[in-house]
Each structure stands twice: as structure tokens, then as C-alpha cells.
Amino acid sequence: MTAGAGAAPGGAGSCAGPLEGLRVLDLATLFAGPLAATLLGDFGAEVIKVEHPDRPDPSRGHGPAKDGVGLWWKLLGRNKRTMTLDLSAPGGRDTLLRLAATADVVIENFRPGTLERWGLGWPELEAANPRLVLARVTAFGQHGPYSHRPGFGTLAEAMSGFAAITGEPEGPPTLPPFGLADSIAALTTAYAVMTALVGRDRTGRGQVVDLAIIEPILTVLGPHPLWYDQLGYVQPRSGNRSANNAPRNTYRSADGRWLAVSTSAQSVAERVLRLVGRPELTAEPWFADGSGRAAHAELLDGAVGGWIARHKAEEVIAAFEEAEAAVAPVYDVRDVLADPQFAALDTVTEVEDPELGPIRMQNVLFRLSGTPGGIRWAGRPHGADTDAVLTELGLTRAEIAALRTERAL
């Protein structure tokens, strides 16, 4: 079990991370903004999840549930205190500004202009707290001709060029079956927030982070714009093959298991071909670099795939390991949970949850030797900490009751 997994919300826990003392207000929904807040919470930040009283974060209802409890939320909502607040109500606006005055970071993903319409734009937030960092995560950014369009990560996966290069050559562009663009944007947002906080340490003032989900995924695609700018080259769909090296594909073993082979390094490519009994191919002039090998992918796939097809998966993995060549089985989640390397890293850890008992989920994203952070608790029920957060803010019982009468809570 990860350190501090059973700690109570608001308690000290036993996994104080390097971000302890940082307060983050998570106003966002589905998925980039909330995941960025989760990443900060994993390393000790106090994250307060602010949800509408009647319309909670839709991630609570995404995917399978157990006993009426959404499982995705248990992951996305971990290490967050939860409260309700209608930001469009006058009392909700005023309360949010009071919260912002105590916070270091606000993360939001409303369409541009929404916070401004509620009187919660950057001028108001900055006036409440000049040291605040406001992270604005939207599909298209805060300006430009598409900025007011609704959008999700799927559109970023399409518009970035990712879908255009994904899939078989004669097949349609292919979208990922999970939130790829949102997840990349979440990682980028967490990085952007920390960068802005370092800037605050130098200048004494906060600032706005404007993150468009269409941009980080374009960055991780690599030099596509540079290739087109300088060479007019547009990468085509190539299935599992690479335009930069070969053999690189998935191959089926004699016992029906799929295995992935990569030969990004020249020396590895040579070892693979010697292993599968085709050493003569390494002497061909075209074999001397990745692009030459990629041009002969059909031949190399036949050599490697034919050899793998005659051996069981365990035999293939053992032979590749002995030859110091790169191979991995193609896993589904059942294999991940059974794999000894993931177990050694505690990649999927156990967390004690008051609603569901012991549950397993991905651990924190990386290991720090001195201040490791950890999972203090899984996603909390909607609004579970509203009264506690407001009481800590200094509101009286009468003021909290008045907000409820106004339906701001």
C-alpha cells in the first residue's frame, strides 16, 4: 500500500510531498484540468475540488461503477477535498474570491469569457490575490478564431495530426480509445503551473497560464512541422511500422501471444537479425541506417515474424534477453497487474477507500528519494468537505446556511 493511503482528508498523513503547503483550487471538469490538479495533489499540494451543487464533475459518472460509485473518479479525485459552490451565484462568486485569496493556484477549463461573465476573471482574481497562478485549460486557448468553440481532447487528437498518422496505410485515421490529448495536456498543465510558481518566487506576482489542448499533443508528435516546412514531407499512416527504422512491429508467437520488437539502435537491429538466423541481411548496404532498413520493412518483418511464429512467447523473450535485443509482450490490464516489474515498482498500488474498501489504482507518476508524496485518499463523495473548507475559511454557521438558502452550495 502506498504511504499514507488511509490518511483522512485535511490530516497530515504520512506522505508529505515537496508541494506540501501549496493550495490548489480545482474548478475544472473532464479531464485535463482535473488530472493536472491530481498530479499536484499526489506530491503534497492541498487540492480543493470545487463542483457545482447540482452538476458534479461528469467524470464521476464516466465508465464502470461499483455499487453506484464511479471508479474513474476514485482515481481522478484522489488527494482532493471536495466542496460544492455555484460560481454563477453572487454568494458563490464572493466565496470563490475568498478562497482564491488563500490559494496559490486556480485551475479552470470553462469556455473563454465564462469566468469573466461571473465576475471571476483575471482582474478580479488578481485583485483578490496578486500571487495567484490561474491555469486556464481549454481546447483552443483564450484567443483566436476557434477560442469560443466547445472542444474535447478528441478534437485535439484529430487536429494535431495524430489521427492522420495513426492506423493502417489503407485504413481510416484512427483515434485513441482513451483520453490521450487530455492526459498530455494535464502533464503539461502541471509543468506550466510549477513554472509559473517559480516565476512568482522571482517576481512576487502570479500570472495566467493559457494552455490549449491542441498544442501539447502536437509537440509530442515531434518534428512534423519542421519536416513539412523544410522538405514538404507529410508522414503517412504506416500501421505499426516506423518510417525511421525496421524491424519494428508486433509479431505473433507460436502460442498465440503478440510481442513488440523495436530496433531503434543499429546494434540492436544487427543482434535481432543474427538471432533470427538472417545475419547475411546485416551486410546489405541498406541495412546500415534506420531509413534504409525501414525501406525494406517487408523483408525484415518476414524474417523476424517468421522466426517468432515458430517459437513460444517465453522462448522468444528469453532468447531476445540473452541476445540483448528489445522485445516486450503486448499486455492488457490483466497482464499489467500480474507483471513482476510493475509489482517491483509498485506502479499499481492499493488504497483503502471508505466506500469500496481496498482498491487498486496507478501510483504517483514518479519516485522521489527524499519527498516521495503518495496517495492519501481516493476520490471523495460530492461535496463531502464543503462545511469543513468554509469553516476553515472563517465563515460562520449562519453564513454557510445563508449560502445554502441562496443555493450557492
C-alpha positions as CSV (number, residue, x, y, z in Angstrom):
1,M,0.0,0.0,0.0
2,T,1.3,3.5,-0.9
3,A,2.4,5.6,2.1
4,G,-0.4,7.5,3.7
5,A,-3.2,5.9,1.7
6,G,-5.6,5.8,4.6
7,A,-5.0,9.3,5.9
8,A,-8.1,11.4,6.5
9,P,-8.8,14.5,4.3
10,G,-7.3,17.6,5.9
11,G,-5.0,15.5,8.1
12,A,-1.2,15.5,7.9
13,G,-0.9,11.9,6.6
14,S,2.4,10.2,6.4
15,C,3.5,11.0,2.8
16,A,4.2,14.8,2.9
17,G,5.4,15.7,-0.5
18,P,7.5,18.5,-1.8
19,L,4.4,20.6,-2.7
20,E,3.1,20.5,0.9
21,G,1.8,24.0,1.8
22,L,0.6,24.7,-1.8
23,R,-3.1,25.2,-2.1
24,V,-4.8,24.5,-5.4
25,L,-8.5,25.2,-6.3
26,D,-9.7,22.7,-9.0
27,L,-12.6,24.2,-10.8
28,A,-12.2,22.1,-13.9
29,T,-14.0,19.1,-15.4
30,L,-13.2,16.3,-17.9
31,F,-10.2,15.6,-17.9
32,A,-7.1,17.7,-18.5
33,G,-7.6,20.3,-15.8
34,P,-8.7,17.9,-13.0
35,L,-5.8,15.5,-13.8
36,A,-3.3,18.3,-13.6
37,A,-4.6,19.1,-10.1
38,T,-4.4,15.4,-9.2
39,L,-0.7,15.3,-10.2
40,L,-0.1,18.3,-7.9
41,G,-2.0,16.7,-5.1
42,D,0.0,13.5,-5.4
43,F,3.1,15.4,-4.3
44,G,1.5,17.1,-1.3
45,A,-0.5,20.1,-2.6
46,E,-3.8,20.7,-0.8
47,V,-6.3,20.4,-3.7
48,I,-9.8,21.6,-3.2
49,K,-12.2,20.3,-5.8
50,V,-15.0,22.8,-6.4
51,E,-18.1,21.4,-8.1
52,H,-21.5,22.7,-8.9
53,P,-24.1,21.7,-6.3
54,D,-26.3,20.1,-8.9
55,R,-23.9,19.2,-11.7
56,P,-20.8,17.5,-10.3
57,D,-17.8,16.7,-12.4
58,P,-19.0,14.3,-15.2
59,S,-16.0,12.1,-14.6
60,R,-18.0,10.8,-11.5
61,G,-20.3,9.0,-14.0
62,H,-17.8,8.1,-16.7
63,G,-17.1,4.4,-17.3
64,P,-18.0,1.4,-15.0
65,A,-19.2,1.9,-11.4
66,K,-19.4,-0.4,-8.4
67,D,-22.3,-0.1,-6.0
68,G,-23.2,3.2,-7.7
69,V,-19.7,4.6,-7.1
70,G,-17.9,5.8,-10.2
71,L,-14.4,4.1,-10.4
72,W,-12.8,6.7,-12.7
73,W,-13.5,9.4,-10.1
74,K,-11.7,7.4,-7.4
75,L,-8.5,7.8,-9.5
76,L,-9.1,11.4,-10.8
77,G,-10.4,12.7,-7.4
78,R,-7.7,11.2,-5.2
79,N,-5.9,13.5,-2.8
80,K,-8.7,16.2,-3.2
81,R,-11.0,17.7,-0.7
82,T,-14.5,18.2,-2.3
83,M,-16.8,21.1,-1.9
84,T,-19.8,22.5,-3.8
85,L,-20.1,26.1,-5.0
86,D,-22.3,27.7,-7.7
87,L,-19.9,30.2,-9.1
88,S,-22.6,32.0,-11.0
89,A,-24.5,32.9,-7.8
90,P,-23.4,36.1,-6.0
91,G,-22.6,34.2,-2.8
92,G,-20.7,31.6,-4.8
93,R,-18.7,34.3,-6.5
94,D,-17.8,36.0,-3.3
95,T,-16.9,32.8,-1.6
96,L,-14.6,31.8,-4.5
97,L,-12.8,35.1,-4.3
98,R,-12.3,34.5,-0.6
99,L,-10.9,31.0,-1.3
100,A,-8.7,32.4,-4.1
101,A,-7.2,34.9,-1.6
102,T,-5.9,31.8,0.4
103,A,-4.8,29.8,-2.7
104,D,-1.7,29.5,-4.8
105,V,-3.2,28.1,-7.9
106,V,-6.7,28.0,-9.6
107,I,-7.2,25.6,-12.4
108,E,-10.3,26.1,-14.7
109,N,-11.5,24.9,-18.1
110,F,-14.6,26.9,-18.8
111,R,-15.0,28.4,-22.2
112,P,-13.2,31.7,-22.6
113,G,-15.4,34.5,-21.2
114,T,-17.3,32.4,-18.7
115,L,-15.4,33.4,-15.6
116,E,-15.5,37.0,-16.8
117,R,-19.3,36.8,-17.1
118,W,-19.5,35.7,-13.4
119,G,-17.1,38.4,-12.2
120,L,-14.3,36.0,-11.7
121,G,-11.9,36.9,-14.5
122,W,-8.2,37.5,-14.0
123,P,-8.6,41.2,-12.9
124,E,-10.9,40.1,-10.0
125,L,-8.8,37.1,-9.1
126,E,-5.5,39.0,-9.2
127,A,-7.0,41.8,-7.1
128,A,-8.0,39.2,-4.5
129,N,-4.5,37.6,-4.6
130,P,-1.7,39.1,-6.6
131,R,0.4,36.0,-6.1
132,L,-2.2,33.7,-7.6
133,V,-1.4,31.5,-10.7
134,L,-4.5,31.0,-12.8
135,A,-4.3,28.0,-15.2
136,R,-6.8,28.2,-18.0
137,V,-7.1,24.9,-19.9
138,T,-9.3,24.9,-23.0
139,A,-9.5,23.1,-26.3
140,F,-8.3,26.1,-28.4
141,G,-6.8,28.6,-26.0
142,Q,-8.0,32.0,-24.8
143,H,-7.9,33.8,-28.2
144,G,-8.1,33.1,-31.9
145,P,-11.0,32.2,-34.3
146,Y,-11.8,28.9,-32.5
147,S,-11.4,30.0,-28.9
148,H,-15.1,30.1,-28.2
149,R,-15.9,26.7,-29.7
150,P,-16.7,23.8,-27.4
151,G,-14.0,21.1,-27.7
152,F,-12.6,18.0,-26.1
153,G,-9.3,16.0,-26.4
154,T,-10.7,14.1,-29.4
155,L,-10.7,17.2,-31.5
156,A,-7.0,17.8,-30.5
157,E,-6.2,14.2,-31.5
158,A,-7.7,15.0,-34.9
159,M,-6.4,18.5,-35.5
160,S,-2.8,17.9,-34.2
161,G,-2.1,15.4,-36.9
162,F,-2.1,12.4,-34.5
163,A,-5.1,10.6,-36.1
164,A,-3.8,11.2,-39.6
165,I,-0.6,9.2,-38.9
166,T,-2.3,6.5,-36.8
167,G,-3.8,3.4,-38.3
168,E,-3.1,1.1,-41.3
169,P,-2.0,2.6,-44.6
170,E,-5.2,1.9,-46.4
171,G,-7.4,2.4,-43.3
172,P,-9.1,5.4,-41.9
173,P,-7.4,7.9,-39.5
174,T,-7.6,6.3,-36.0
175,L,-8.4,8.0,-32.7
176,P,-7.1,6.5,-29.4
177,P,-9.7,4.8,-27.2
178,F,-8.7,6.8,-24.2
179,G,-8.0,10.5,-23.3
180,L,-4.6,10.8,-24.9
181,A,-4.7,14.6,-25.7
182,D,-6.2,15.4,-22.3
183,S,-3.6,13.4,-20.5
184,I,-0.7,15.0,-22.3
185,A,-2.3,18.4,-21.6
186,A,-2.7,17.5,-17.9
187,L,1.0,16.7,-17.7
188,T,1.8,20.0,-19.5
189,T,-0.5,22.0,-17.3
190,A,1.1,20.7,-14.1
191,Y,4.5,21.6,-15.6
192,A,3.2,25.0,-16.6
193,V,1.9,25.7,-13.1
194,M,5.2,24.8,-11.5
195,T,7.0,27.0,-14.0
196,A,4.7,29.9,-13.2
197,L,5.2,29.3,-9.4
198,V,9.0,29.5,-9.9
199,G,8.4,32.8,-11.8
200,R,6.3,34.0,-8.9
201,D,9.1,33.3,-6.5
202,R,11.3,35.6,-8.5
203,T,8.8,38.4,-9.2
204,G,6.5,38.2,-6.3
205,R,3.5,38.1,-8.6
206,G,1.3,35.4,-10.1
207,Q,0.2,35.1,-13.7
208,V,-2.1,33.4,-16.2
209,V,-1.3,30.1,-17.8
210,D,-3.1,29.8,-21.2
211,L,-3.0,26.2,-22.3
212,A,-4.7,25.0,-25.4
213,I,-5.2,21.2,-25.5
214,I,-4.5,21.2,-29.3
215,E,-0.8,22.2,-28.6
216,P,0.9,19.8,-26.3
217,I,-0.1,16.7,-28.4
218,L,1.4,18.5,-31.4
219,T,4.7,18.9,-29.5
220,V,4.9,15.2,-28.6
221,L,4.4,14.3,-32.3
222,G,7.9,15.6,-32.9
223,P,9.3,17.3,-36.0
224,H,6.3,17.1,-38.3
225,P,6.0,20.9,-38.9
226,L,9.8,21.1,-39.4
227,W,9.8,18.2,-41.9
228,Y,7.0,19.9,-43.9
229,D,8.5,23.3,-43.7
230,Q,11.9,22.2,-44.9
231,L,11.1,19.2,-47.1
232,G,7.4,19.3,-47.9
233,Y,7.2,15.9,-46.2
234,V,3.9,14.7,-44.8
235,Q,4.2,11.4,-42.8
236,P,1.7,8.8,-44.0
237,R,-0.1,6.2,-41.9
238,S,2.1,3.1,-41.6
239,G,0.4,0.9,-39.0
240,N,2.9,-0.5,-36.5
241,R,5.8,0.2,-38.8
242,S,8.2,3.1,-38.4
243,A,9.5,5.4,-41.2
244,N,12.7,5.6,-39.2
245,N,13.8,2.1,-38.5
246,A,12.9,-1.6,-39.0
247,P,12.2,-4.2,-37.9
248,R,9.6,-2.6,-35.7
249,N,6.3,-4.3,-35.4
250,T,4.1,-6.6,-33.5
251,Y,4.6,-10.3,-34.2
252,R,2.6,-13.4,-33.1
253,S,4.3,-16.3,-31.4
254,A,3.6,-20.0,-31.8
255,D,1.4,-20.0,-28.7
256,G,-0.7,-17.1,-30.0
257,R,0.9,-14.2,-27.9
258,W,1.7,-10.9,-29.5
259,L,5.1,-9.4,-29.0
260,A,6.5,-6.0,-29.9
261,V,10.0,-5.6,-31.3
262,S,12.0,-2.4,-31.6
263,T,15.3,-1.8,-33.2
264,S,15.8,1.9,-32.9
265,A,19.6,1.3,-32.3
266,Q,21.7,-0.1,-35.2
267,S,23.4,-2.5,-32.9
268,V,20.1,-3.9,-31.7
269,A,18.9,-4.4,-35.3
270,E,22.0,-6.4,-36.0
271,R,21.6,-8.6,-33.0
272,V,18.0,-9.3,-33.9
273,L,18.8,-10.4,-37.4
274,R,21.6,-12.7,-36.1
275,L,19.2,-14.1,-33.5
276,V,16.5,-15.0,-36.1
277,G,19.1,-16.6,-38.4
278,R,19.4,-14.0,-41.1
279,P,22.9,-12.5,-40.4
280,E,23.5,-12.0,-44.1
281,L,21.0,-9.2,-44.2
282,T,23.2,-7.1,-41.9
283,A,25.8,-6.9,-44.6
284,E,23.4,-5.3,-47.1
285,P,24.3,-1.6,-47.8
286,W,20.7,-0.5,-47.0
287,F,20.9,-2.1,-43.5
288,A,23.5,0.4,-42.3
289,D,20.9,3.0,-41.2
290,G,17.3,3.2,-39.9
291,S,15.8,4.7,-43.0
292,G,17.4,2.1,-45.2
293,R,16.0,-0.7,-43.0
294,A,12.6,1.0,-43.0
295,A,12.6,0.8,-46.8
296,H,13.0,-2.9,-46.6
297,A,10.5,-3.5,-43.7
298,E,8.6,-6.2,-45.6
299,L,11.7,-8.3,-45.9
300,L,12.8,-7.7,-42.3
301,D,9.3,-8.3,-40.9
302,G,9.2,-11.6,-42.8
303,A,12.5,-12.7,-41.2
304,V,11.6,-11.7,-37.7
305,G,7.9,-12.6,-37.8
306,G,8.7,-16.0,-39.3
307,W,11.1,-16.8,-36.6
308,I,8.8,-15.6,-33.8
309,A,5.9,-17.6,-35.2
310,R,8.0,-20.8,-34.7
311,H,8.6,-20.2,-31.0
312,K,6.5,-19.8,-27.9
313,A,6.4,-16.3,-26.3
314,E,8.5,-17.3,-23.3
315,E,11.2,-18.7,-25.6
316,V,11.2,-15.6,-27.7
317,I,11.6,-13.3,-24.7
318,A,14.3,-15.4,-23.2
319,A,16.2,-15.5,-26.5
320,F,15.9,-11.8,-27.0
321,E,17.1,-11.1,-23.5
322,E,20.1,-13.3,-23.9
323,A,20.9,-11.5,-27.2
324,E,20.4,-8.1,-25.5
325,A,17.7,-7.2,-28.0
326,A,14.5,-5.3,-27.3
327,V,11.2,-7.2,-27.1
328,A,8.1,-7.0,-24.9
329,P,4.8,-8.8,-24.7
330,V,1.7,-6.9,-25.7
331,Y,-0.3,-6.6,-22.4
332,D,-3.8,-5.9,-21.5
333,V,-4.6,-4.7,-18.0
334,R,-4.7,-8.2,-16.6
335,D,-1.1,-8.7,-17.6
336,V,0.0,-5.3,-16.2
337,L,-1.4,-6.3,-12.8
338,A,0.4,-9.6,-12.8
339,D,3.8,-8.4,-14.1
340,P,6.7,-8.6,-11.7
341,Q,8.4,-5.4,-12.9
342,F,5.3,-3.3,-12.3
343,A,4.9,-5.0,-8.9
344,A,8.5,-4.2,-8.0
345,L,7.9,-0.5,-8.9
346,D,4.5,-0.5,-7.1
347,T,3.1,1.0,-10.2
348,V,-0.4,-0.1,-9.4
349,T,-0.8,0.3,-5.6
350,E,-3.5,-0.5,-3.1
351,V,-5.5,2.3,-1.4
352,E,-8.0,1.9,1.4
353,D,-11.3,3.6,0.5
354,P,-14.2,4.1,2.9
355,E,-16.8,3.5,0.3
356,L,-15.3,0.5,-1.6
357,G,-12.6,-1.0,0.8
358,P,-9.2,-1.8,-0.7
359,I,-8.9,-0.6,-4.3
360,R,-6.0,-0.7,-6.7
361,M,-5.0,2.2,-8.9
362,Q,-1.9,3.7,-10.6
363,N,0.6,5.1,-8.1
364,V,2.2,8.5,-8.2
365,L,3.8,9.3,-11.5
366,F,7.5,9.1,-10.4
367,R,9.6,8.3,-7.4
368,L,11.4,11.0,-5.4
369,S,14.1,9.7,-3.0
370,G,13.6,12.4,-0.3
371,T,10.0,13.7,-0.6
372,P,8.1,11.0,-2.4
373,G,4.5,12.1,-2.0
374,G,1.8,9.4,-2.2
375,I,-1.9,8.7,-2.3
376,R,-3.6,9.9,0.9
377,W,-7.1,9.0,-0.1
378,A,-9.2,8.1,-3.2
379,G,-11.8,10.3,-4.8
380,R,-14.3,11.7,-2.1
381,P,-18.1,11.9,-2.4
382,H,-19.6,15.0,-4.0
383,G,-19.3,18.0,-1.6
384,A,-18.0,15.9,1.3
385,D,-15.8,18.7,2.7
386,T,-17.9,21.8,1.9
387,D,-18.6,22.7,5.5
388,A,-15.1,22.0,6.7
389,V,-13.4,24.1,4.0
390,L,-15.8,27.0,4.5
391,T,-15.4,26.9,8.3
392,E,-11.6,26.9,7.9
393,L,-12.1,30.0,5.6
394,G,-13.7,31.7,8.5
395,L,-17.4,31.5,7.5
396,T,-19.8,31.1,10.4
397,R,-22.6,28.6,10.5
398,A,-25.1,31.3,9.7
399,E,-23.1,32.4,6.7
400,I,-22.9,28.8,5.4
401,A,-26.6,28.4,6.0
402,A,-27.3,31.6,4.0
403,L,-25.3,30.3,1.1
404,R,-27.4,27.1,1.2
405,T,-30.5,29.2,1.2
406,E,-29.2,31.1,-1.8
407,R,-28.5,27.7,-3.4
408,A,-24.9,28.7,-3.8
409,L,-23.8,25.5,-2.1
